[in-house]
């Protein structure tokens, strides 16, 4: 499933939010301002544009997606729908002033004017104060849709004048389906949807060669870990340390390794659905024959401890050497 503009699909992504918006339309109780908050990639802008189309649609069952108003909103050129984005790092006072000037005029074609402010938390103090005055004296034909990923950074007085709509993080299964709909392979979509609930980040990772190489290196390390030999240390020196160079990259590698051992645990306990590495099922089944769920639980605990020590600024190379020994049944961290 992809993020297309239909009530059904948007309701599957954000059922509570979309129910509230749909009810306000059906009962003709549209608020003068809405604050759409939530993580990146959760559908805030899609929902805002969909709501705008619903308000201005000329079809019998809004939004039809085919009428002149719906098409022009899709193309970003409807004269009564204004979208404001940060100018550089912030939204400036002049941008809000121009918006106010535009909205002092009568609607060009519809009986309602709509403005959407993306990253509303990035307004400068003067811009926020200007917007506040705008919100304090709302025109009956004006609807504001403010979008933010960090609404706690906004003026409390602005928040209090908006109906708050909180967008929940996407579930791994929904995100996986979206990625597959975008042409991402099932193995990559399965993995990335277990690492993030942000569609934009998921798409970036899925298409990044560095990440694809990261997956291959961690898979090889996991394979040689099962051999109880020095090969794992060799792989660590030859491939791992040269690829994962900083703390953030090593942390990602630990996340990948953690997902592999969690997959192994799921196979050991007969739960083979929704694996992060579904293309490794045959290998995981073979490994499950030679390891117990109790031992895998110990290995998962060791990886989690390594992540904690990494956050405490332990040397990444030393940390990984100790983790390899631990995963192979050696001593604990020192």
C-alpha positions as CSV (number, residue, x, y, z in Angstrom):
1,X,0.0,0.0,0.0
2,X,1.2,3.5,-0.8
3,X,0.3,6.9,0.5
4,X,-2.4,7.7,-2.0
5,X,-5.1,10.2,-1.3
6,X,-8.1,8.1,-0.3
7,X,-9.9,8.1,3.1
8,X,-9.6,4.3,3.2
9,X,-5.8,4.2,2.9
10,X,-5.2,7.2,5.1
11,X,-7.5,5.8,7.7
12,X,-5.4,2.6,7.8
13,X,-2.3,4.7,8.4
14,X,-3.8,7.1,11.0
15,X,-7.2,5.9,11.9
16,X,-7.8,8.2,14.9
17,X,-6.7,11.4,13.1
18,X,-8.6,10.6,10.0
19,X,-11.8,9.8,11.9
20,X,-11.6,13.2,13.6
21,X,-11.1,15.0,10.4
22,X,-13.9,13.1,8.6
23,X,-16.3,13.7,11.5
24,X,-15.6,17.5,11.4
25,X,-16.5,17.5,7.7
26,X,-19.6,15.4,8.1
27,X,-20.9,17.4,11.0
28,X,-19.8,20.7,9.4
29,X,-17.7,21.6,12.4
30,X,-14.4,22.5,10.8
31,X,-12.0,24.2,13.3
32,X,-10.3,27.4,12.3
33,X,-6.9,25.8,13.1
34,X,-5.4,22.3,13.3
35,X,-2.0,21.3,14.6
36,X,-0.8,18.1,13.0
37,X,2.1,16.7,15.0
38,X,4.1,13.5,14.7
39,X,7.3,11.9,13.3
40,X,8.5,12.4,9.8
41,X,6.9,10.2,7.2
42,X,3.7,9.6,9.2
43,X,1.5,11.3,6.6
44,X,0.9,14.7,8.0
45,X,1.2,16.7,4.8
46,X,-0.7,14.0,2.8
47,X,-3.5,14.3,5.4
48,X,-3.4,18.1,5.3
49,X,-3.7,18.3,1.5
50,X,-6.4,15.6,1.5
51,X,-8.4,17.6,4.1
52,X,-7.9,20.8,2.0
53,X,-9.3,18.9,-1.1
54,X,-12.2,17.7,1.0
55,X,-13.1,21.3,1.9
56,X,-12.9,22.7,-1.6
57,X,-13.9,19.7,-3.7
58,X,-16.7,20.2,-6.3
59,X,-17.5,16.5,-6.6
60,X,-20.4,14.6,-5.0
61,X,-18.2,12.6,-2.6
62,X,-15.4,14.9,-1.5
63,X,-12.6,14.6,-2.2
64,X,-13.2,13.2,-5.7
65,X,-9.6,13.8,-6.8
66,X,-10.8,14.6,-10.3
67,X,-12.5,18.0,-10.1
68,X,-10.7,21.2,-11.0
69,X,-10.1,22.1,-7.3
70,X,-8.7,18.7,-6.4
71,X,-6.4,18.6,-9.4
72,X,-5.0,22.1,-8.7
73,X,-4.3,21.3,-5.0
74,X,-2.5,18.2,-6.2
75,X,-0.4,20.4,-8.5
76,X,0.2,23.1,-5.9
77,X,-1.4,25.9,-7.8
78,X,-4.9,26.5,-6.2
79,X,-5.2,30.2,-5.6
80,X,-7.0,29.7,-2.2
81,X,-4.6,27.1,-0.8
82,X,-1.2,28.5,0.4
83,X,1.6,26.3,1.6
84,X,4.5,27.9,3.6
85,X,7.8,26.2,4.1
86,X,10.9,27.3,5.9
87,X,13.0,29.9,4.0
88,X,16.4,28.4,4.7
89,X,16.5,27.3,8.4
90,X,13.4,29.1,9.6
91,X,10.0,30.6,8.7
92,X,10.5,34.4,8.7
93,X,8.1,37.1,9.9
94,X,7.9,38.4,6.3
95,X,6.4,35.1,5.2
96,X,3.6,35.3,7.7
97,X,3.1,39.0,6.8
98,X,2.6,38.1,3.2
99,X,0.2,35.3,4.2
100,X,-1.8,37.8,6.2
101,X,-1.9,40.2,3.4
102,X,-3.1,37.5,1.0
103,X,-5.8,36.4,3.4
104,X,-7.1,39.9,3.9
105,X,-8.5,39.5,0.4
106,X,-11.6,37.6,-0.4
107,X,-11.2,34.0,-1.7
108,X,-10.6,34.0,-5.4
109,X,-12.7,31.0,-6.4
110,X,-13.9,29.2,-3.3
111,X,-15.8,30.3,-0.1
112,X,-12.8,29.3,2.0
113,X,-9.1,30.0,2.2
114,X,-6.7,27.4,3.5
115,X,-3.0,27.7,4.6
116,X,-0.6,25.0,5.4
117,X,2.5,25.7,7.4
118,X,5.2,23.0,7.2
119,X,7.7,22.7,10.1
120,X,5.7,25.2,12.1
121,X,8.1,24.8,15.0
122,X,10.8,26.5,12.9
123,X,9.1,29.9,12.9
124,X,11.2,32.7,14.3
125,X,9.9,34.4,17.5
126,X,8.6,37.3,15.5
127,X,6.9,35.1,12.9
128,X,5.3,33.0,15.7
129,X,3.9,36.2,17.3
130,X,2.6,37.4,14.0
131,X,0.9,34.1,13.4
132,X,-0.6,34.2,16.9
133,X,-2.3,37.4,16.1
134,X,-3.7,35.8,13.0
135,X,-5.0,32.9,15.0
136,X,-6.5,35.1,17.7
137,X,-8.9,36.7,15.3
138,X,-9.7,34.0,12.8
139,X,-11.9,34.7,9.8
140,X,-14.8,32.4,9.4
141,X,-13.7,31.4,5.9
142,X,-10.1,30.6,6.9
143,X,-8.6,27.2,7.9
144,X,-5.1,26.8,9.2
145,X,-3.1,23.5,9.1
146,X,0.1,23.7,11.0
147,X,2.5,20.7,10.6
148,X,5.3,19.9,13.0
149,X,7.6,17.2,14.2
150,X,8.3,19.0,17.5
151,X,5.3,20.8,18.7
152,X,6.7,21.3,22.2
153,X,9.0,23.9,20.6
154,X,6.0,26.0,19.6
155,X,4.4,28.8,21.6
156,X,1.9,27.4,24.0
157,X,-0.5,30.1,23.0
158,X,-0.4,28.9,19.4
159,X,-0.9,25.3,20.5
160,X,-3.9,26.3,22.6
161,X,-5.7,27.9,19.7
162,X,-5.4,24.8,17.5
163,X,-7.1,21.4,17.5
164,X,-4.2,19.0,18.2
165,X,-4.0,15.9,15.9
166,X,-1.3,13.5,16.9
167,X,0.1,11.2,14.2
168,X,1.3,7.8,15.5
169,X,4.5,6.2,14.3
170,X,3.9,3.8,11.4
171,X,3.8,0.1,12.3
172,X,6.6,-2.1,10.7
173,X,4.0,-4.0,8.6
174,X,2.5,-0.8,7.2
175,X,5.9,0.7,6.5
176,X,7.1,-2.5,4.9
177,X,4.1,-2.5,2.5
178,X,4.8,1.1,1.6
179,X,8.4,0.4,0.9
180,X,7.5,-2.6,-1.3
181,X,5.0,-0.3,-3.1
182,X,7.9,2.1,-3.8
183,X,9.8,-0.7,-5.5
184,X,12.0,-1.8,-2.6
185,X,12.8,-5.5,-2.4
186,X,11.1,-7.6,0.3
187,X,14.3,-8.4,2.2
188,X,15.4,-4.8,2.3
189,X,11.9,-3.5,3.2
190,X,11.6,-6.1,5.9
191,X,15.0,-5.0,7.4
192,X,14.5,-1.3,7.2
193,X,11.0,-1.3,8.6
194,X,12.5,-2.9,11.7
195,X,15.0,-0.1,12.0
196,X,12.9,3.0,11.6
197,X,9.2,4.1,11.4
198,X,10.1,7.1,9.3
199,X,9.2,6.5,5.6
200,X,11.7,9.1,4.3
201,X,14.5,7.6,6.3
202,X,13.5,4.1,5.3
203,X,13.5,5.0,1.6
204,X,16.9,6.6,2.0
205,X,18.4,3.6,3.7
206,X,16.9,1.2,1.3
207,X,18.5,3.0,-1.7
208,X,21.9,3.6,-0.1
209,X,24.8,1.4,-1.3
210,X,26.6,1.9,2.0
211,X,23.7,0.4,3.9
212,X,23.4,-2.5,1.5
213,X,27.1,-3.2,2.1
214,X,26.5,-2.9,5.8
215,X,23.9,-5.6,5.6
216,X,26.2,-7.9,3.7
217,X,29.1,-7.4,6.2
218,X,26.9,-8.0,9.3
219,X,25.4,-11.1,7.7
220,X,28.9,-12.5,7.0
221,X,30.0,-11.7,10.5
222,X,27.0,-13.4,11.9
223,X,27.7,-16.5,9.8
224,X,31.3,-16.8,10.9
225,X,30.4,-16.3,14.5
226,X,28.7,-19.7,14.5
227,X,32.0,-21.4,13.6
228,X,33.8,-20.9,16.9
229,X,37.0,-19.9,15.2
230,X,39.3,-16.9,14.7
231,X,37.6,-16.2,11.4
232,X,35.2,-13.8,13.1
233,X,38.1,-11.7,14.4
234,X,39.6,-11.7,10.9
235,X,36.4,-10.5,9.4
236,X,36.2,-7.8,12.1
237,X,39.6,-6.5,11.2
238,X,39.3,-6.8,7.4
239,X,35.7,-5.7,6.7
240,X,33.8,-4.5,9.8
241,X,36.2,-1.9,11.2
242,X,37.0,-0.4,7.9
243,X,33.3,0.0,7.0
244,X,31.8,1.1,10.3
245,X,34.1,4.0,11.2
246,X,32.3,6.1,13.8
247,X,30.1,5.6,16.8
248,X,26.8,6.1,15.0
249,X,27.8,3.6,12.3
250,X,28.9,1.0,14.8
251,X,25.6,1.5,16.6
252,X,23.7,0.7,13.4
253,X,25.8,-2.4,12.9
254,X,24.8,-3.5,16.4
255,X,21.2,-2.9,15.6
256,X,21.6,-5.2,12.5
257,X,23.3,-7.9,14.5
258,X,20.6,-7.6,17.2
259,X,17.9,-8.1,14.6
260,X,19.6,-11.2,13.3
261,X,19.8,-12.8,16.7
262,X,16.2,-11.9,17.3
263,X,15.3,-13.6,14.1
264,X,17.2,-16.6,15.2
265,X,15.2,-16.6,18.5
266,X,11.9,-16.4,16.5
267,X,12.9,-19.4,14.4
268,X,13.9,-21.3,17.5
269,X,10.5,-20.7,19.1
270,X,8.5,-21.5,15.9
271,X,7.7,-17.9,15.0
272,X,9.0,-17.5,11.4
273,X,6.7,-14.6,10.3
274,X,7.8,-11.0,10.0
275,X,11.5,-11.7,10.1
276,X,13.9,-8.8,9.6
277,X,16.0,-11.1,7.4
278,X,13.4,-13.3,5.6
279,X,15.9,-14.3,2.9
280,X,18.1,-15.8,5.6
281,X,15.4,-18.3,6.8
282,X,17.2,-21.4,5.6
283,X,20.5,-20.4,7.3
284,X,18.7,-19.4,10.5
285,X,16.9,-22.8,10.6
286,X,20.3,-24.5,10.3
287,X,21.7,-22.4,13.1
288,X,18.7,-23.1,15.2
289,X,19.6,-26.8,15.1
290,X,22.9,-26.1,16.8
291,X,21.9,-23.5,19.4
292,X,19.4,-23.2,22.1
293,X,16.9,-20.3,22.7
294,X,18.6,-19.8,26.1
295,X,22.0,-19.3,24.4
296,X,20.5,-16.9,21.9
297,X,18.9,-14.9,24.7
298,X,22.4,-14.6,26.3
299,X,23.8,-13.4,22.9
300,X,21.0,-10.8,22.6
301,X,21.8,-9.6,26.1
302,X,25.5,-9.2,25.2
303,X,24.6,-7.1,22.1
304,X,22.3,-4.8,24.2
305,X,25.1,-4.4,26.7
306,X,27.5,-3.5,23.9
307,X,25.1,-0.8,22.7
308,X,25.0,0.6,26.3
309,X,28.8,0.6,26.6
310,X,29.0,2.3,23.2
311,X,26.8,5.1,24.5
312,X,29.2,5.4,27.4
313,X,32.0,6.1,24.9
314,X,33.9,2.8,25.1
315,X,36.4,2.4,22.2
316,X,34.3,0.9,19.4
317,X,37.0,-1.5,18.1
318,X,37.8,-2.8,21.6
319,X,34.0,-3.1,22.2
320,X,33.5,-5.2,19.1
321,X,36.4,-7.5,19.8
322,X,35.0,-8.2,23.3
323,X,31.5,-8.7,21.8
324,X,32.7,-11.2,19.3
325,X,34.4,-13.2,22.1
326,X,31.2,-13.0,24.1
327,X,29.0,-14.1,21.3
328,X,31.3,-17.1,20.7
329,X,31.0,-18.1,24.3
330,X,34.0,-16.3,25.8
331,X,34.3,-14.0,28.7
332,X,32.0,-11.1,29.5
333,X,32.8,-7.4,29.0
334,X,35.6,-6.0,31.1
